[in-house]
């Protein structure tokens, strides 16, 4: 039950409206713009009220605003999707369940055909038989039927690696398995796997018996005997222990399990059995025994073989729909409406045609021109015939001068990719030259077979038969890795577009038809113009963006499955929270007139792009560090301006002696660079472009910058003028500009203004991001607002405006630990224009500030900015949209309560992964096991830490390992390396002469924190798991008026034996007569309390049930809170509030919920 309440100093969400709230009714004519700042785990928003002035709307007053915080669906340490861990765990459970089920079916089948006894005790008696010996003997001698069943049952226990072409190429470990399997095939020769392993097992058994006999002699005190006396006692002990069976002697022990040897991140195996090896052995055993047993029939063989070796086919990957001609039916019914794989020959041809038709020749200082159709046809032919073509080769092919450059050419791209599919399949050891001679239909059929066939042997056989390849060539082709990923178009659209691109001309009648022209001529709406359809509220995004996701289409499924969802969990969750906030605003105020939205980089980038960005930032930081050291030599501060001058100086030329002013040709030494003689110039005027990024900057002589003024380089110096005694030579300027980075060279063209306009002009560049997420967001929000009134703002623009209006100072400006580090990194790597104070990222409310700046960013503001730029002082003078804007925002921020998405679902990880055994106290003298721990678990020896070495359960083994580690440490050997030495077989330690792989470790844990697992038959617990995080804490008031609490474990919350709210009844309800529930608190919940003379709303960050308290922080606090808490108070005033249950009573604590619009509601206990 929730009751909306007013607290002192807290807003109900609409108290700071600039207009009478009675006027703001759903369906009213009130105009407002919604500004949104959507991040990976946050949504900042603000409403600005509008006034219509002519044909546009101007923001005139501040409306409501807020921040919504939610989980991003990723692991905070690794950044991987939480779904990955869930999927891995689910996969392990499925494999285990399927194995158990398969084993049950096999036992039933073997009993059915009298290959195993029906009686369970008789079956257990067969377990003492050596299965490897049975598998070997079954090939040459007659075995009893039940022994045959025992051998067949053992085949099922480890049925070998099943190769799958579609997954093996993407998993490096599978490559190691294949190599190990190949070695095993060579080593065993014509023997079956059972024979090979039987001999290895017997050799190992021999060594194990030798060790056991020696241990018994030591126990009997006879180990000192020699000669005949030793032989006699040895024989006597051997017979008593092992009977009359004699094992062959061997020089070295060998295990029969395939074990990985880990070196760094790579795994290798000595050998690895395959499914085919086991299948061959099954056939050999069946052939050897079928003549001796009437029940071993063809019917029995079919059933038993299917049970042991059946493998479920892989689920087909979910492929997105074509962006131009999307499917309206499932993939099987309309495959050409789904995205084509890049391996398809037509997809390769489409990519090559797209790049060739888009290719331009750039002559710095003169402009650029597109290739004629004849020229681009030459490029297409070269790309189709090669894996790649260098740009130098293209210049030769097209007979261009050496200084000519292509628009796609850069320092990081020296070539164009050719037909990757053809290049890989035309390998000399594969199809060779014959591939390129195949007609397109045959190539397509072969690629389809390569993509679709899972079984490698089946594919090789098909290639040998249908393509006339020998075995080696067929195997080579079958193992060829084809280009990965999918094109944005489906085959239906590609088949229509490619012929037009091949044969058609562009609108100028000279160049070949590019993708946009071809799509239009093929009848497709490439721009995807809005239809005008609108709804009253935002639906689930998959329902509106049906072309962007793939769903089941089954109305019985949940909406995520029915309509589909984005695989990126951060985007999926973010769009869901966007829907909730926007719909709540619509319910309260009506649909927005306009929407302006900004996405953080973390949300827009793919995983590969994030990784590349991180690498780029590390490179920039390393470079800035070197630049700072160089500046220090000259006594200059490493401020952003000096670092930028160093960066631009380095871009002039690799050799410092060749670094000259582009405009004058004067050499610029580092001393001159740091003097007032050298200035930073905007190549294209900021007033024209609003581009203050390094891409639009070079260093030049100060007087040349004054001569250039607010002009492009060509406009200022294209006529080779003499200005105030300085003569400029345009040909020399253009020649020097060719050495600049590619993104700067075009700015020296004579048509630079036209080129900039062709690229969208400054308005389009600032208000129309073209990324896929921006396009989808506009399309999605177009369900409730005219899509033409929705724009996406880049982050660099909001950053500049926030600083210019002094909004960074509205939040505490302390040098917060863990925040300033990020700010310095941001300053070092950013392309933003200017800063006024460092943005405080330790306060969630900064997202709301960004939301407001986003809402205020429109065409009118950009025109004002362009006209207000002070070129001489390199500054923008930007007045706020209304005079009291900053004060209004400050008042709103003081009242704002950050909304945190609650998580009260009982679903989740029931307990930790490690299973622990129970330890029984020792009766022997010495260290008692219960003193070191009441649980025991098994762990790989090389992964132990120092503390775990001292908790090895076996006292003798503990001493050996500890002593070994101490000796190696004196030699400077790391702990992991010292422990890894113990894995190798050695005679130094008779206790584990075959090597030590795992040890059992003791652990202490309170019984309350354990989840015991009992035997279903006896009810006796035999293992336990650590309970992990608690589901919630129930705070209750005793009859005496004291507040206390009891934690409910997630495992218990999922039990089905209690009330409707949670499935487990805590003990306090029965143990405390007259007690009543005060609140039920989950991690992430909010509590309102009176503290330090004011009302505070705080987030519960930790349920510290062991200490009987909660760990609290104010609703707006963020960052690394533990680090901030440990920082000196003068630097960061943040401190955790540790509140016990009874302290909460003294502080008049009540649980609250803050909804999406920031309204505070009290949560009543029930």
N, C-alpha and C positions, 0 to 999 in steps of 0.2 A: 504494500500500500504506500502511495506517495502523496504528500501534501505540500503544495507550493507555499513557500514561506519567504518572508523578508527578514534579512539579518542586517544589523548595523554595518555600514560601509560596503554592503554587497548589493549588486543590482539584480533585479528580477529579469533582466535581459532587455527591457525596453524603457527603463527610466531615463536613459540619456538620449532619447530621440530628440532631434532638433525640431520636430513638428508635433503637433497635437496627435497623440496616438489614436484618438477617436477617428481621425481622418484616414488613418491607414487601415483600411479594411480590404479583405480579399475582394477582388473585382473592382476596386475603386480606381480612380483615374490618377492616383498619385504615381509619379514617375520616380524610379530609383535605379541606380546602377549597383551591381553586386561585384565587388572585387574579391578574388579568390587567390590564395597562395597555397598550392597543393604540394606537399612534400611527401617523403617516403613514410613518415609516421605522424604527419600533422596537417591540419587544414586551418589556415588563418583566413578570416573573412571580415569584410566591412561593407556596410551599405552607405552610399552617398546619395542624397536626394538631389533631383535634377530639376532644372528649369529650362523650358524650351526657348531657344533664342534663334530665330530664323529657321534654318534647316538642320540645326544640331541641338544637342542637349548639353548643358553645362552643369557641372556639380556645384551646388550652392550651400549645402549644409551636411553635417555629419549625422549618419543614422546609427543603428546598432551594429555591433561587431563582436567578434569572439574568436576563440581558438578551440579546436577539437583535436585531442591527442589520442592516438590509437596504435596498437601494435602493427609492425610492418610485415609480420608473417615470416620473419627470418631469424636465424640464430644470431645473437648479438656478437659472438666471437668470430665465427667463420663467415657470416653474411650469406650463408646458403639458406634456401627455403626450408622452413620447418617441415614442409611436405616431403622433403628428401629423406629426413630421418624417419618419418612415419612410414614412408614407402619402403625403406630398407627393412625396418622392423616387421612391417606387414609381409614383405616378401619372405623373410626368414620364417615367420610363422606359417605361411602357406607352404613353403618347402617342407618344413617339419611335419605339418598336418598331412600333406600329400604322401610323404614317405611312410608315415605311420599307417595311413589308409592303404597304401600299396602293399605294405608288409602284411597287413591283415588279409587282404585279398589273396596274396600269394600263399600264405599259410592255409587259407581255406581251400585254394585250388590244389595244393600239394596233398592235403588230407583227402580231397575228393578223388584224386587219382592214386591214392595209397602210396604216396611218396613221402608222407610224414604220418606218424601215429596220431590217432584222434585224441588220445589221452595226453593231457598237458604235462604230467610228470614224466611220461615216456619221451616227450619232445625235449624237455629240459635235460634229460639224460644224454641226448645227442650233442649237447653243447660242449661236452668235454672232448669230442672228436676234433682233430686238427683239420679245419676245412681246406687248407692248402694241400695237405696230403691227400685228402679225398678227391679234390679237383684234379690232382696229378694222376692218381690211381685210376680214376674213372675213364681215362683215355685208353688204358691198356688191360685192365682187369675187370672182372665182374664185381660190382658192388651190391650190397643189399639195397633194396628199394628205398628204405628210409635214409640210407647213407647218400644215395643219389639226391634225394630231396634236400638233405643237409647241404650238399655242395651247391645245388641250385639256389637255395635260400641265401647262401653266402654271396653269390653273384649279385643279388639284389641289394646287399648291404652297401656296396660301393660299386655302382654300375658304370663308372667311368665318365670322362668328360665328353659331352656332346657338343661338337663343333657347330657353330651357327655363323654363316658368312656375314649375315646382316648386322651382327653385334660384335664379332671378333675383331673386325678391322678398327673398331673404336675403343677397344680395351687392351691396353698394353700387356696386362697380366695374361690374357688369352694367348698372346704371342709367345710368352715364356712357356705356357702350358703346351703349345704346339711344338716348340723346340724340344721340350722334355719328352713329349710323346714320340717324337721322331727318334730320339736317342733310345728310348725304350724299345721301339720297334726294331731298331738295328741290333740292340744288345740281345733281345730274346730270339732273334732269328725266326726259325720256323716253329719254335715252341709256342704252346699256348701260354696265356698270361698266368694260368694256374700253375703250370709246370715251372715257369720262371720264378714265380713268387714262392712256390713250395721249397725250392732249393735255397732261396734266400732266407726263408723262415726257419728252415732246419739249421742253417748255419748260425742264425741268431739264437735259436733254441739251445744249440750246443754251448755257446758262450754264456747264456743265462744259467745253464746247468752247472757250468764250471764255477761260476760265481756263487751259486747256492751251496755247492758241495764245500767250497772253501769256507764259507760262512759257518756251516755246520761243524766243520773241523775245529774252527776257532771256539765255537760254543762248547764243544766237548773237551777242549784243551789238548787236542791231538795235532794241532797245526805244526808243532815242532818236529814231528817224525819225518824221517827220510828213508830212502832206499825201499827195500821190500816191505818194511813195516808201514810206510806211507802208502804203498800200492795196495796193500791188503785193506787198511782202514778206508782208503778212498773208494775201493770197489764195494765194500760193505755199505758205506753211506750212500753211494750212488744207487745201489739196488734197493735200499730201504726207501729212498726218496722217489726214485723214478722207475723201479721195476727192471725188467730185462731188456727193454727197448734200447737199442744202440743207435746213436746218432753219428753221422759222418763228421770228421774233424774239419775245421776250416781255419784259415789264418786270420780272418777279420770278420767282425759282426756286420750285418746289414739289416736295416729295418725294411718293412714291406709297405709302410705308409708313405704316400707322397707328401713331403713336407717342404714348405717354402723356406728358402734362405733369403733373408731381407738384407739388401745392401743399399743404404740410403732409402730411396723411395721405390727401388726396383726389387721385384721378387723373381727368384729363379728356382728351378726344381731339378733334381737329379734325374727323375723320370716321372712320367704321369700316364696312367692308363687311360685309354679312350673307350668310348661306348662300342665302337666297332670291334676292338680287341675282345671285349667281354661277349659280344654277340657271336664272334667266331668261336670262342671257347664254348659257349652254350650249344652251338651247333655240333661241335666236336664231342662234347659230353653226351648229347642226345643220340648222336650217331653211334657212339661206343656202347651205350647202355640199352638202346631200344630193342635190340635183339634178345635181351635177357629178361625183359619184364613185359608182361602182357598189358600192363596199364600205361606204358609209355607209348601212347598212340599219337597219330597226327592231330586229333582233336585236342588232346592234352597239350601237345606242343604249341598249337596256335594260341590257346588260352594263356598258358604260362608265359610264353615269349612276349605276348602283348602286355601282360601285367608287369613284367620286369623291365621292358625296354620302351614302353610307350612314352612319348614326349609330347607335351602339349605344344601346339604351334604358337608362335609369338603373336601377340595382339598387334594389329596394324597400327602404325603411328598415325596420330591425328594430324591431318594436313589442313591448312587454312584454305579459305575460298579465294578464287580469282578476284582481283580488285576491279576488273572491268566487266567480266561476264560471270558473276558468281553462280554456283550451283544452287538449285532450289530443292534438290533431292539428295539422298545419301550418296556416299562416294561410289559404292558399287553400281548405282544406277546412273550416275553422271560424273565419271572421273575427270572429264575434261573441264568441268566447272570448278575444279580444285587446283591449287597451285602446282605447277609442273616442277619435277625435280631438276636441279641444274645439270644432272648427268644426261638428261634427254638431249639428243642431238639438236632438236629444234630450239630448245632453251639456250643451248650454247650459241647457235646461230643468231638468235634474237639478241643476246647480250653483245655479241660481236658487232652486229649491225647498229645497235644503239650507240655503242662507243664510237664506231667509225663515223656515223652520221653526225655525231656531236663534236667531232674533232675540229679544232680551229688552229690556224697558224697565226702566231703572234710575232710581230716585228715591233720590239719595244720602241716607243716614240712615234710609231706610225699607225698603230691600231692592229686589229685582228680581222681575219677573213676565214670564212668556212671553206672547207674543201669542196671542190666541184664533185659531182657524182662520179666522174671518171677517176678522180684521185681517191675518193673514199672507197670505190670498188677495188682499187689496187690494195688498199689497206685491208679490206675485208678478205680478199684472196690470200694475203700474207698471213693474216691471223688464223684463217681456217686451216692453213697448211703447217702451222708451227705451234709449239707449246707457248711461246711468247715472242714478241717482236720488240726489240729495243728501239727507243725513239731515234737514236743515231741511225739505225738501219732504215727507219721510216723516212728520215731526211734524205738519205741516199736514194731510196726508192722513189720519192717524189721530186728528186732533183732540187732540193732546197739548200740554201746556204747554211753553213755550219752554225751561224749565230741565230738562226730561226728557232723558235720555241713553240711547243704545242700547249694548248690550254690545259690538258690533262697531265702535263709533265711537271714534276717537282723533284725536290731533293730526295724525297722518300719514294718516288715512283719513277723508275727509269725505263719501264717497258709496259706494253699492253699485253694482257693475257690473251692467248690464242684459244683454240678449241681444246679445252682440257680433257674432255672425254676422248676425242680422237687421239690426242697426244699420248694418253696412257694406254689405250687399246692397240695402238700401232707400234708398240714396243717391239724390238727385234725378236724377243723371245716369246711374243704373243702372236697377234695377227700380222705383225710387220706391215709392209706396204699394202698388203691386200685390204686392210681396213678402209683406207681412203678410196679404194676402188669399188667398195660395196655401194649399191644404190641406197638412198635414204631409208626406204622401207625396211631393208635388211638390217641396217645399222640400228634402227629403232627397235626392231624385234629382238636383236641380240642384247641391247641395253636393258630392255624390259625383262628379259630372262635373267640377266645378271642382278637386277634390282629385286626381283620377286622370289628367286629360288633361295631357300634357306640351307638346303643340304648340299654340301660341297661335292660329295661324290656323285650325286645326281646331276649336278651342273656340269661336272667334268665329263661325264658320260654323254650328256647332250651335246657339248661342244665338240667332242670327238666324232659323234655321229653326224650332226647337222652342219658343222663348220669344217669338217675334215682336218681338225688339228690333231697332232700327236699328243700323247699323254702329258709330256712336259709342258708343251705350249698351252694345252687346255688347263692344266693346273695353274700356270702363270696367269692366264686370263681370269680364271675363277677367283684368284686371290688379288686381283687388281682392285685398288681402292678408287672408286669413282668420285667425282666431285660431290660434295655434301651440300645439304640445304635445298631450299626451294625458291624458285622465281616467284615474283608477286603475281604473275599472270598464269592462267590455266592454258592448256593446249588449245582449247576452242578459240580463245582470243589470239593466241600466238599464231595459229594457222591462218587467221584472217590478216594479222598485222604484218607478218614477215614478208609475204609477197609484195605488199605495198612498199615496205622499206627497201626491198631488193630492187624493185623496178621503177618506183615512183620518184618524182622530183618534188623538191620543197616549193613553197609558194613563190620563191624568187626565180624558179625555173632553171636554176644552175646546180644547187646542192641537192644531194639525195634526200629523200623524205625521212625525217626523223620520227621518233616514237610518237610525239604529240600529234603531229600531222597525220601519221598513219592510223593512230587510234581514232582520230576524228573521222577520217575517210572510211574507216571500217564500220562507222556507225556507233562508236562508243563515246560516252560522256566522260572524258578523262578527268575533268574538273569535279565531277560528282556534285553538281549544283543542288542546293536544297530544294525539296519538293514543296515546302510551305506547310506541310502537315505539322501540327503541334498538339500536345496533350496538356492536360491540366496539371499533372505532376510528373516527375521523372520516374520512368519505370526502371526495372532492373536493366543494366546496360546491355546485357546480351539480347534482351527482347527488342531493343531499339537498334542496336548495331549488329544485326543478324549476318551481315556480310563479313564482319570482322572476326567472328568466332564460329566454332562448329559445335553443335549440340545434337542430342539424340532425337529431338523432335517429338518425344513421347510425353504427353501431358501428365502422365502418372509420375514422372521423375521430378526431383527437386529442380527449381528454376536454373541453378548452376549447370546441372546436367542436361536439362531439357533444351535450354538456349545456348549453352556453352559458356566458357569463361576464359579469360586470358591466362596463359600459363605462368606469367609473372605474378607472384602472390602480392607484391607490393602494389602493383597497378590495380589488381582485382580488389584488394581491401580499400585502397584509396578512392576508387570510383564508387564503391559502396558507401563510404562515409560522405563523399560529395553528394550522393543522392539523398542521404538522410538530412544533411544540413540544408540543401536547397529546398527540399520538400517541406521542411519545417518552416522555412522562411516564406514559402508560397502559401502555406496554410495560414500564416499569421499576417502577411503583408501583401499577398498577391504575387503574380509572376514578375520577375525583374524586367525592366525596359531594356537594359543593356547588361552585358556581363564581360568583365575583363578578368583574365586568368593568367597566372604565372605558375610554371612547374619548376621544381628544383632539378638540378642536373642529375641528382641521384635517381630521380624517378624517370627521367627521360632516357637515360642511357641503358644499353644492354649490358650483360655481364662482361662481355668482351670489351665493350667501350669503357666500362668502369675500370677494368684492369689496365687498359691502355692509358686512360686518363691518370691513374695512379702512377704508372711508370713515367708518364710525361711530367707529372708534378715532381716526382723524385729527381728526374733529370734536371728540371728547372731549379729545384732547391740546391742540387749539387753545383750547378753553374753559378747560382747566386752566391753560394758560399765561397767559390773561387773568386768571384767578382768582388765580394766584400773584403777578402784578403788582399786583393790587388789595390782596392781603394784605401785600405789601411796603410799600405806602403807610402801613399801620397798624402796621408793625413786627412782623407776625406771621409765623411760619414756614409755608411751603407744605407742611405734612405732610398725610398722608392724611385725618386727622380734620378739619382746617380746610378742606381742599378739598371734603370731603363736606358740611360745613356750608354752604359757599358754594353748592354745587350744589342742596341742598335748599331753601335760601333763595330761589334764583332760581325754583324750581318753584312757589312760593307765588303769584306774580303777575308779569306782564311789567313792570309799573311798580313800581319799588322803594318808592314811597309807599303802594302797596296791599298790601305784604307784611306780613301779620299772623299772629299765632299762631292756628292753626285752632281751638284749644280755648278761648282767652280773648278773642280779638279784639284783643289789644294789638298795636300796630304794632312791628315789629322793624326797626330801622335796622341798618346794617352794623356800627356801633360796638357796638350792643347784641348783635348776632349773635355777635361775637367775645368777648363777656364771659361770665362765669359764670352770667348770668341765663338764658341760652338753652341748652337741652339738645337732644340727639338722642333721639327717642322711636321705639320699635318700635310701629307701629300695632296689629298683632296680636302678642301676647306671643311671644317667642322660644321659651319653654318649650312653647308650644302648636304652633308652626309650624317651629321650627329655621330660620326665614327671617331671615337677617341682611343681606339684600341691600338696596340703596337703594330697591327697590320697596316695602319694608315699613317705610320710615323717613320721618319728617318732623321738622322742628325745631319746638320749642314752648318755652313758658316753663318753667323748671325746676320751679317749684312745681306746675304743671299735670301735669307728668310724674310727680311724687311722688303726686299725688292719683289719677292713672290706675292706677298700679301694674300688676299682671299681669292687666289686663283689656282687653277690646276697647273702642273708643271708646263704642259704644252701651251697653255694660255699665257703664262708669264714669260717663258723662254723659247717658245717654238719658233719665233722669228729671229733668233740669235741676236738679241738686242745688246746695246751698250748702255748700262744704267749707272749713273754717278761714277763714271770712269771704269766700271767693271764690265768687261766684254764676256758674254755668254755664248757658247757654241752648242746649238741644239743637237747636232750629230754626236758630239762628244758626250753630252748629257745622256742621250739615248743609249750610247754604247756602255757607259758606266752603269746605267740602270739595268742592263741585262744581267748583271751579276747579283742583283738583289733577289730575295726570295720570290717565288712565283706569285704569291698573293699581293705583291707590291708592284710587280712589273707593269701590269695592265693599267695602273693608275697614271703612268707616264704617256699613255697613248693620246693621240690628238683628239680622239672621240671619248675621252674618259668620262665626261659628263653623260653622254648618251649611253655608254656602257653601264654606268651606275644606275641610270634610269631603267635600262633594260633588265638589270638584276633586281628591279623592284622599287628603286628609289628609297629615300630614307623613311618615308611613312610606312611603306609595305614592309621594309626590313625590321622596323621597330615594333609594328603591331601585327605582324603575320608570321609567326614561327611556322616552319613548314615540316617539322618532324611529325612522325606518325602519331604520337600521342596528342600533339596539338590538333591535328586534323580530327582525330577521333573525339577529343573533348568538345570541339566546336560542334561536331555532328551530334554528339550526345546531348549537350546542353541545348541544342537546337530543338529538342523535343518540347521545351517550355518557353523559349525565347527566339525571336527572329535570328537565324544564323548570321545574317548580315550585320547584326548588332552585337556580335560576340567576337572578341579578338584575344590573341595570346601575346603576352608581353614578355620579352627576354629579361632574365635576371639582372643583366648588367645595367639596364635602364632603371629598374627599381632601386638598385644599390646606389646609383648616383643621386637620384631624387631624394632618397632617404637622407643622404648626407647633406645635400644642398638645403633642405628644409630644416635641418637640425633635429631630425626625429630620433637619431641614435641616442641623443642625450635624454630622452624621456624615460628611459629605463636606467637603473643603477649602472654607473660607468666604472665600477671597481675593476681592477685588474684580476678578474677571477681566474683562479688556477684551472688549467684545462680548457680555458676559453681563449685567453690571450695567445696561447700557442697556436691555436687554430687560426686566429686572426692574422698572426704573422705569416703563417703559411699561405693564407688567403691573399694577403697583400703581395707576397712574393710571386704568386702564380696567376694573379687575376689580370683580366683585360679591362676591368672597369675604369671609368673615367676619373673620378675624384672621390675623396673620402673626407668626411667631417666627423671625426671620432670613430671608434671601433664599435661595430655592432655587437650588442650584448647577446650572445647566443646561450647564456645561462638562464634566460628567462623566456618561458614559452610565449609570452605576449609579443615577442618580436615578430612572430608569424602574423599577428593581427596588424602590426604596423605595415608589414609587407603587403597584406591584403588591402589596406587603405591606399598605399602608394599605387598599387596595381589598379585600384578603382579610379584613381585620379589621372591615370595615364591614358590620354586619348589624342586624337589628331590635333585638336586645338592646342593642347599643351605642347606637343612636339613642334608645331609651327612657332609658338612663342619662344621655345628653347632655341630654335634655329635662328630666330631674329635677335635673341638676347645674348648670343655668344660674343665674348670680348676676346678677339683674336690676339690682341697684344698681350693681355695678361693671362690668356689661356683659361678663362673662367666663364661659367654660365651664371647669369643673374636671373633666377627664376622665382617669381613671386608665387606664394601659395594661392590656391583657387579662391579662397575667401580669407579675410584678415585674421579671423580667430581660429583658423584650422588647427594650428599647433596646440593652442590652449584647449580646444574642444577634445582633441585626441588625448591630451594628458588627463583630462577629467574622466574620459571614457576608460582609459587604461587603469586608473585607480579603482574604478568600480568593477572592472572585468574579472570574472571568475572563469578559469580555464576548465573546459569540459574534458573529462577523461573517460574513454569508453570502458564500461565495466565488463568483467569477464567472470560470470557466475556459473558457467556450464560445468557439469561434473566430468565432461570428457577431458582426457589428458593422460599423461604418463602416470600409470597407477603406482609405480615404484621404480627404484633405480635398476640398472641392467644386471649388476653382479649378483649372483646367487651365493649365499653363504651357508656353510654347513655348521651344525652345532658342535661345540667342543665339550667333551666330558673331562672332568678334573682328573689329573694323574695321581695315582697312589704312590708312585716312586718318589724318591727324594730328589732334590734339586728344584729348579724353577718350575713353579706350578703354571700350567697352561692358562688357568683362569686368571692369573695375574697379568698375563699379556693380552688376553682377549677371550671373549666368550663365543666368537665365531671364527670360522676359517674359510679361506677362499684360495683359489688356484690362480697363479699369475706367471707369465713368461719371465724367465730369469733376467733377460736383458733389460726389462722395463721396470725393474725395482728401483726405488729411491733409497736413500740412506736409512730412513726410518723403517722401511719395510724389510731391509736386510736384518735389522735387529728384531723383527717379529716373525722370522721364519719359524714354522712350528717345530720341525725336527731340530732338537737342541744340538746334536752332533753336526748336522748339516749347516745349521746356523753358524756354528763356530768355524767350520771350514770356509764357508763363503765370506764371513766377516774377515778372517785372517787373510784370505786371498786378496780381497779388496784393499785391505790396509797395506799389504806388501806392494801391490800395483800402484797404489796412490803415491807411495814414496818415489816411484819411477816416473811420476807425472802422467800416468794413464788415467783417463776419464772413467767414471763409475760404469757407464754403459759398456764401454770397451772392455773393462776388467770383467764384468759379468758375462759378456759375450764370449770371452775366452773359455769359460766353463762349459760351453755348449759342445766343444770339440771332444771326441773320444780321447782319453788319456789314461795312462797307467798310474799317474800321480795320485789319483783319487779313486781307490777301489770301490768306494761307495757308489760312484756313478762313472765307471770307466767308459761307458758308451756315450757319455756326455750328459749334461744337466740342462734340460729344456724348461721345465716348470717346477715351481716350489709352492708349498702351501703356506699361506700367510695368516697370522692371527690378527683379529680385529675386535675392538671393544665397541659395543653399541647397547644402549638401553633397550629393554624389551618393548617399551612404548613406541619406539621408532622402527620396529621391525614388522614386516608382513610375513607371518609364518605360512608355509605350504605343507599341508598334512597329507599323509597317505589316505587315499579315498576309502580303502578297505578298513584299515585299523584306526584311522583318525589321529595318528601320531605324527607330529610335525617332524620333518626330516631335513628341511632347509628353510631359509628365510631370505627376504629381500629388504633392503633399506627402504623405508617408506617414501623418502624424497620430500618434495614440497607438500605442505598441508593444503587442503582444499579451502578451509576457512577456519576461523576461530569463533566460537559462540561465547559471547560475554554475557554473564548472568549475574543477577543480584541475589545474594543469599537472604534467608529470613532475617539475619542480623543486619542487613543493609550494606554488606561489603560486596564489592564487585570482584568477580573472579572470572576465569575463562578456561575453556577446554578446546584443544585443537581437534579438528576432524580431518583425518587423513583422506587423501583422494581415493585410496583403495577402499576405505570404509564407506565413503560417500557413494560409491558405486554398488554397495551391497543392496540387495532388494528386500530389506526387512524392516523398513521404518516409514516415516511419514512422507507427505507429498513434497515438501520443500527439499529435503535431502534424504537419501535412502538409508541413512544410518542414524540411529538415535544415540547421541552422546551420553556418557555415563552420568553426567551431572544431573540429568533430569530425574533419575531415580535415587541418586545418592544425596541430594540436597532437598529435603522436604520444604516446600514453601518457596523454593527459588523460582525466579521468573527470568525469561530471556530479555536482555536489554538490547543487544544488537548482534547481528551475524556479519562478520567482517571477512571479506576476501582480499587477497593481495590486489592492490590497485584501487580499492574503494576510497571514498572520501569521507572525512569526519569533520564536523564543525565543532569547535571548542573555544572557550574563553581563556586566552593566555596572554600574559604580559599586558593586561588592560585593554585588549582588543579582541574582536571576534576573528578567528582564523579558520580557514578551510584548508585541510591538509590531506595529503595522499598517504595511504598506508603502503609503504614500500617493502616492508618485511613483516611477516607474522612470526615473531620470535617467541614461540610458545614455550620453549625450554626455559627462557628467562621470565616468562609471564608478562610480556610487554609488546608494544608495536613500535616500529621505526617509522617516524613521520617526517614529512617535508611539506612546505607550502605548495599549493596547487600549481603555482607558476614556476617553481624551481626545476631546473634540468641540468644537464651536463653530467660529468663524473662526480656524483654527489659524495662518494666516499673520499675522493681526492680533495674535494672542496672542503669537506668537514675537517680533514687533517691539515689544511693550510692555515697559516697564521691569520688571526682574526683581522689584522690591519689590512691584509690583502683581500681576504674574502670573508665576509661576515656570516656566511652560511654555516649553520650547525644543525645536525639532526636533532629532532625532539624524540627522546626515548621515553615513552609513556607506558607505565604499568596500567593494569586494568583498573586498580583503585585510583590511580592518578587521573585517569580519564573521567572518573566520577567527580573528582574535585574540580575538574576543568569543565564540567557540565557538557561533556561530549555527547553528540548525537550523530548518527550516520545520515549522510545526505547524498543526493544524486544531482549532478549538474547536467542538464540536458544539452542537446546539440546547440541551442541558442544561448547557453550560459545562464539559464534560469535555475535557481537552486530549489530543490525539493527535499523535504525531510522524508527519510525512509522509516516507516513504522515497522516494528518487529512483529513477526507472525510465525 
